Amino acid sequence: MVICVIGIGLIGGTLASSLKDNKFAGRIIGVDSIPEHSKKALELGLIDEIGTIESAIKEAKLIIVSTPVDTAVEILPDIIDKIGRHQVVMDVGSTKEAAINSVKARINRGRFVATHPIWGTEFSGPSASIRGAMKGKTTVICNPEDCDNDAIVLVEQVYNSLEMKKVYMDAKDHDLHAAYISHISHAASFALALTVLEKEKEEDKIFRLAGSGFESTVRLAKSNPDTWIPIFKQNRSNILDVLNEHIYQLRQMKKLLEMEEYSALHRIMLEANDIKRIIN
């Protein structure tokens, strides 16, 4: 099968190389707006050849859109309008409602499957891709009832070949839950990094004293803003909601600390410990 991957960064490169390695793809065409990314992806063997969206549409059975979510919304309608009835388009962005809305009035709407493989790191670009890294992870497939049956089957086969768990969800629900589980983590990490950089002026102290707890908490602050600003923009209302709750909880802890209410602080920390019942 010929597969086109548009956007050969962390996610696109990982998908491309993994689908090559497991033989699901017979040939992978890579498309990227940054020429250096295309060349690097070819050099690393993530793709078999470099193409354009127009040339890939003529050849590919499956087109995977792995661009930043704002770019995906811009290009999806045109791609959907140009494909044939035998082709399938899927995206892998972290927000889903905007992508689905961008093609909902298109005649070929049923050929589009909105998905979100839940995996990533703080790094970006084709060099950050990791072969086989999605094995055992979860992917979300949104609004399958709006897709043609054979399109859903093909996308399921893609994720089965990657040995990923599949969850089906409404796009609006997905974006709400993603704000609480994923997007808030990035917002909090960016804020923590800014806090430390503002208060700790001696970089050597940060380097020498930062333990694994700090590193794991602030790791996401190294993520590419070009990826995350569009996500924050598309999921703005949900992220504002979770930020307001997060700020409230921080103020509660600050208040208890100011009042030296250590028993109450201990109590809410125990409540927070309940997360280990869900996440080991």
Buried (B, 14 or more C-beta within 10 A) or exposed (E): BBBBBBBBBBBBBBBBBBBBEBEBBEBBBBBBEEEEBBBBBBEBEBBBEBBEBEBBBBBBBBBBBBBBBBBBBEBBBBBBEBBEEEBBBBBBBBBBBBBBEBBEEBEBBBBBBBBBBBBBBBBBBBBBBBBEBBEEBBBBBBBBEBBBEEBBEBBBEBBEBBEBEBEEBBBBEBBBBBBBEBBBEBBBBBBBBEEBEEEEEEEEEBEEEBEEEEEEBBBBBEBBEEBBEBBBEBBEEBBEBBBEEBEEEEEEBEEBEEEEEEEBBEEBEEEEEEEEEEEE
